[in-house]
């Protein structure tokens, strides 16, 4: 990623990315990562900045590892000693390691070793994408955590499937139906960007067409649908420019008609330049994809909780697919009909059966004071699964909520009982002249320690559910609400701190490796696994900015190439303290 202003004075040729031509003297220049150790560079620095002592690679390595170990010790101490009272959401990458194999048990053993190394004893969920090896890994982790004292109910809900990856599968099925349009657009962009001469001609066509866009066309990464959406959203503005370009370059149509596979029987031809119907499809399809793109960005945030929105997001997806299916089925376009049905079928596979879904998503929604078990909560479930199944879900969700509360009551009930007794003593002191009130308070204190646990449990639970819900606004600060109401709901607040910290998407963790430039470049890909882990983790620990999951297509293309050369596994941990 060439950010320095100096690059305006140099030109990099495509066939030799390690060297650049000076725009003024045409000299060919290059500077490898090891050039800093050469005598010439050291002589140059001694004259340019005599007071600067150029460190050796050994010194740099030693300093980086020392900083990594120092920060790791501080973070490990935090995980062990933190009393978690500030209600701040924190996300940290605690490991970035080379995996010897992709078997589920191997990954599970690596995770187990990692948790022991960091002294992490309590794990609420592990969020992963939809790979069979991950299913095996989670089965191993359930056994491991159960053996280490995790209750069956908690380990039962350990597996959280990534929302963004399921959305990706749903949209990819739709894109397969639209592949003829997408590929013609993709091939047209590749053709124009294939040489500086063609790109210059296209820029002139953009000016002639009076396209109101400061940027230019970018190619997508075919395996990432959100990059395809950004490409389609961007390229639509250049429809007239492509039509102009076809008039200026006679090879445009000829070459594109040869690009792409031979059409299969009953399949549309992907060859040739974009047609008028392609541009119509792009306009309509990108409006539909916009909802999924916004949803992916929303659930992948790192500075706010997302677990409470899971249920609402899948309800939105169900509504969108249902509405679109009804809309296109009433029309005459067979392509959109087929696409809508394909996407709906994929949705039903992963989110159609609530029994296969993690029950924490329903509990997280109840722990949102804007939702609880309100009419909004019931409407979301019934609109998504129907009245009959919806009523079953509502009953089971409430029972799971009460059951989990009972577990937390056993773990943290002593502190809430002590708090109640303290309040009673304070009330007695304030009214010491009232014999009846004093006798009542003493009786109340005795009842706290003589078997009224279930009564107290019902009181706190019922009190929370009986109170009016908060207003449904986007500005509502969920963690701040629980911070202010923790004293009123001591056990529920412990539940909220664990459940609301669950990440429902792994996209933020993946995006951590594309921030501040391309981390996995050719140089860093040659580093030892230990050095690479130290660089990745230390950068994450020292960074204070939130991770941006919005796509930069040029950067994404480079990142895809860099990651393709490695077999890496990243492990992140999220908690509210």
JOGI-V906766 format. One record per pair of residues at least 4 apart in sequence whose C-alpha atoms are under 6 Angstrom apart, sorted by the first residue. I is the first residue (numbers start at 1). J is the second residue. D is the distance in whole Angstrom. If there is no record, write none. Layout:
I&J&D / I&J&D
This chain:
9&23&6 / 10&20&6 / 10&21&5 / 10&22&5 / 10&23&5 / 11&20&5 / 11&21&5 / 12&20&5 / 19&29&5 / 19&30&5 / 20&28&6 / 20&29&5 / 21&26&5 / 21&27&6 / 21&28&5 / 22&26&5 / 22&27&5 / 36&41&6 / 45&49&5 / 46&50&4 / 55&59&6 / 68&72&6 / 68&534&6 / 68&538&6 / 72&76&6 / 76&118&6 / 77&81&6 / 78&82&5 / 84&577&4 / 85&577&6 / 86&577&5 / 87&576&6 / 87&577&5 / 88&576&5 / 88&577&6 / 89&576&5 / 90&574&6 / 90&575&6 / 91&574&5 / 92&572&6 / 92&573&6 / 93&537&6 / 93&572&4 / 94&572&6 / 95&571&5 / 96&533&5 / 96&570&5 / 97&569&6 / 98&568&5 / 103&133&6 / 104&133&4 / 104&134&6 / 104&136&5 / 104&137&4 / 105&137&5 / 107&137&6 / 108&137&5 / 108&140&6 / 108&141&6 / 115&119&6 / 115&120&5 / 125&158&4 / 125&159&6 / 126&158&6 / 126&159&6 / 126&160&6 / 127&160&5 / 127&161&6 / 127&162&6 / 128&161&5 / 128&162&6 / 129&161&6 / 129&162&5 / 129&165&6 / 141&145&6 / 142&155&5 / 145&150&5 / 146&150&5 / 152&156&6 / 157&358&6 / 162&504&5 / 162&505&5 / 163&504&6 / 163&505&5 / 164&296&6 / 164&505&6 / 168&172&6 / 170&343&5 / 170&346&5 / 173&343&6 / 174&339&5 / 174&343&6 / 175&179&6 / 177&339&6 / 179&183&6 / 180&270&4 / 181&278&5 / 183&187&6 / 184&270&6 / 184&273&6 / 184&274&5 / 185&274&6 / 190&194&6 / 192&198&5 / 192&199&6 / 193&199&6 / 205&241&5 / 205&244&6 / 205&245&6 / 206&211&6 / 206&241&5 / 209&241&6 / 217&235&6 / 220&227&5 / 220&228&5 / 220&231&6 / 221&227&6 / 229&233&6 / 231&235&6 / 246&252&6 / 251&255&6 / 253&273&6 / 256&272&5 / 256&273&6 / 257&271&5 / 257&272&4 / 259&271&6 / 260&271&5 / 263&267&6 / 263&269&5 / 274&278&6 / 281&285&6 / 282&286&6 / 286&290&6 / 299&306&6 / 300&505&6 / 300&507&6 / 300&508&5 / 307&364&6 / 307&500&5 / 307&502&6 / 307&504&6 / 308&364&5 / 308&365&5 / 309&313&6 / 315&384&6 / 318&322&6 / 319&323&6 / 320&324&6 / 321&325&6 / 325&329&6 / 325&340&5 / 328&337&5 / 329&337&5 / 347&351&6 / 348&352&4 / 360&364&6 / 363&401&6 / 366&371&6 / 366&372&4 / 366&373&6 / 368&372&6 / 369&469&5 / 369&470&6 / 370&469&5 / 370&470&4 / 370&471&6 / 370&472&6 / 371&377&6 / 373&377&6 / 375&379&6 / 379&383&6 / 381&385&6 / 381&390&5 / 382&386&5 / 382&387&5 / 382&390&5 / 385&389&6 / 385&390&6 / 386&390&5 / 387&391&6 / 393&397&6 / 405&409&6 / 408&412&6 / 409&413&4 / 416&490&6 / 421&445&6 / 424&441&6 / 428&432&6 / 428&438&5 / 447&452&6 / 448&452&6 / 458&462&6 / 459&463&6 / 462&466&6 / 482&486&6 / 486&490&5 / 486&493&5 / 489&493&6 / 496&500&6 / 497&576&6 / 501&575&5 / 501&576&6 / 507&511&6 / 514&518&6 / 520&524&6 / 520&525&6 / 520&562&5 / 521&525&6 / 521&562&6 / 533&537&6 / 534&538&6 / 539&543&6 / 552&556&6
